[in-house]
Amino acid sequence: MEDIKTIQILWDYMRMNHKLKKSDCIIGLGTIDTNVANIASELYLNGYADKIIFSGGLGKITHKLWNETEAEKFTKIARKRGVPKENIYLEKESTNTGDNFRFSKKLIENKNLNIKSCIVVCKPYDEKRAYAAFKKIMPEYEVIIHSENISCEEYYKQNGDEWINVLVGDIQRMKIFAEKGWQIKMDIPQDVWDAYKILEKRGYNKFILKD
């Protein structure tokens, strides 16, 4: 694929490469990529935390495809993997990353869960944006960002190119949402912004904000 080198620049920028350690809970962010649920389940089963919060209603893609919330679908996957029902908490209202964290924080507080540290599981190309939103909305919590260990090329082979529209849109959001105060500001190197502009012009603009 001719665009893979340009996509790789954005992919590498979005990776956080955090080292895993035991935490108080795992937050699985809702998405069409159900492997997030598998990764969150593996972390639980390997003893990295004793609670999972699956956060997600129906988002910009899943509302067209699914008749149950992302949190409900992810819970079914986790239960099949052997995660006990009583250790899974569902947040079923959020439709974007900011609300994932706002509503998860509210759930933690309302249920008086003793949580001070979180492992956030997201798509592999969404780590930095998840981190930027988390640090704005839940700054008092420690966080590790984690995702599937997979290369950009392999992810493309498995998932086609629709997700690249989301990646390109998220690069734009890294800039705009920081300016609006919706997430912390993180430096965007010039080569990353140049790659974003190239891909936008090549038609990966489905989730670009117009105003």
MIVEX-619424 format. One line per 3 residues: for each residue x, y, z of C-alpha. Coordinates in steps of 0.05 Angstrom, whole numbers, plus 5000, padded with zeros to 4 digits. Layout:
<pts>
X/Y/Z | ...
</pts>
This chain:
<pts>
5000/5000/5000 | 5030/5066/4978 | 5007/5106/5038
5035/5059/5092 | 5098/5099/5105 | 5057/5162/5116
5007/5125/5160 | 5066/5096/5200 | 5088/5166/5220
5020/5179/5252 | 5018/5109/5282 | 5086/5117/5315
5067/5186/5342 | 5004/5158/5374 | 5040/5102/5411
5057/5114/5485 | 5097/5050/5498 | 5080/5050/5572
5106/4993/5615 | 5051/4952/5649 | 5046/4946/5724
4992/4924/5773 | 4938/4976/5780 | 4871/4984/5815
4828/4977/5753 | 4827/4968/5678 | 4785/5015/5635
4768/4986/5567 | 4748/5041/5518 | 4690/5025/5473
4705/5020/5399 | 4688/4977/5339 | 4754/4941/5351
4730/4886/5398 | 4802/4864/5409 | 4803/4918/5463
4758/4873/5504 | 4805/4814/5493 | 4866/4854/5514
4829/4880/5576 | 4808/4810/5594 | 4879/4783/5587
4905/4837/5633 | 4852/4819/5685 | 4866/4744/5679
4941/4758/5685 | 4930/4794/5751 | 4943/4866/5730
4879/4890/5763 | 4818/4860/5798 | 4765/4905/5766
4747/4922/5694 | 4705/4982/5673 | 4680/4976/5602
4661/5046/5578 | 4620/5057/5515 | 4550/5069/5491
4544/5072/5415 | 4596/5115/5380 | 4604/5147/5311
4615/5079/5277 | 4582/5027/5323 | 4514/5062/5325
4505/5042/5252 | 4526/4970/5262 | 4508/4944/5332
4443/4938/5370 | 4477/4934/5438 | 4525/4983/5471
4600/4975/5465 | 4604/4962/5540 | 4553/4906/5536
4587/4873/5476 | 4655/4878/5510 | 4627/4849/5574
4602/4788/5536 | 4672/4777/5507 | 4704/4784/5576
4655/4735/5608 | 4671/4684/5554 | 4744/4694/5569
4731/4678/5643 | 4726/4746/5676 | 4675/4742/5733
4612/4783/5724 | 4618/4815/5793 | 4686/4846/5774
4660/4880/5711 | 4629/4950/5714 | 4591/4979/5654
4588/5051/5632 | 4538/5052/5575 | 4525/5125/5560
4589/5154/5530 | 4596/5166/5456 | 4666/5197/5454
4733/5192/5490 | 4722/5251/5536 | 4656/5222/5560
4689/5154/5569 | 4731/5184/5624 | 4680/5233/5652
4628/5178/5660 | 4678/5126/5684 | 4702/5175/5737
4630/5186/5758 | 4619/5110/5762 | 4681/5102/5806
4656/5157/5853 | 4583/5134/5855 | 4602/5062/5871
4656/5083/5921 | 4707/5040/5885 | 4776/5045/5917
4813/5064/5853 | 4874/5108/5848 | 4909/5078/5787
4882/5054/5720 | 4905/5016/5659 | 4868/5045/5600
4861/4996/5542 | 4847/5027/5474 | 4860/5018/5400
4935/5015/5384 | 4931/5080/5343 | 4893/5118/5396
4940/5114/5456 | 4964/5186/5457 | 4895/5216/5449
4868/5171/5504 | 4926/5194/5549 | 4914/5268/5534
4840/5262/5550 | 4851/5221/5613 | 4903/5270/5641
4854/5327/5631 | 4792/5293/5660 | 4821/5246/5712
4887/5280/5732 | 4886/5254/5803 | 4891/5182/5780
4954/5146/5757 | 4948/5119/5687 | 4981/5068/5641
4958/5068/5569 | 4959/4999/5536 | 4936/4967/5471
4947/4907/5426 | 5020/4894/5410 | 5016/4896/5334
5052/4931/5277 | 5018/4985/5235 | 5026/4941/5173
4996/4880/5207 | 4938/4921/5234 | 4924/4946/5164
4925/4876/5136 | 4875/4852/5189 | 4829/4913/5188
4831/4944/5119 | 4836/5020/5113 | 4772/5048/5144
4807/5059/5211 | 4857/5106/5178 | 4800/5157/5173
4794/5153/5249 | 4869/5160/5259 | 4872/5222/5215
4812/5252/5250 | 4845/5239/5318 | 4909/5274/5297
4867/5336/5282 | 4832/5328/5349 | 4899/5326/5385
4908/5399/5364 | 4836/5425/5365 | 4815/5392/5431
4877/5417/5467 | 4862/5487/5442 | 4791/5481/5469
4816/5455/5536 | 4784/5386/5527 | 4850/5349/5534
4920/5366/5555 | 4966/5396/5502 | 5017/5350/5472
5069/5370/5421 | 5055/5351/5349 | 5121/5349/5310
5121/5380/5241 | 5131/5314/5205 | 5069/5286/5239
5027/5346/5219 | 5054/5342/5148 | 5035/5268/5145
4966/5285/5171 | 4956/5337/5116 | 4980/5288/5062
4930/5235/5084 | 4874/5285/5091 | 4886/5307/5018
4888/5234/4996 | 4816/5225/5020 | 4824/5198/5091
4779/5255/5116 | 4715/5220/5137 | 4722/5243/5210
4756/5310/5199 | 4720/5366/5237 | 4698/5418/5188
4690/5479/5233
</pts>
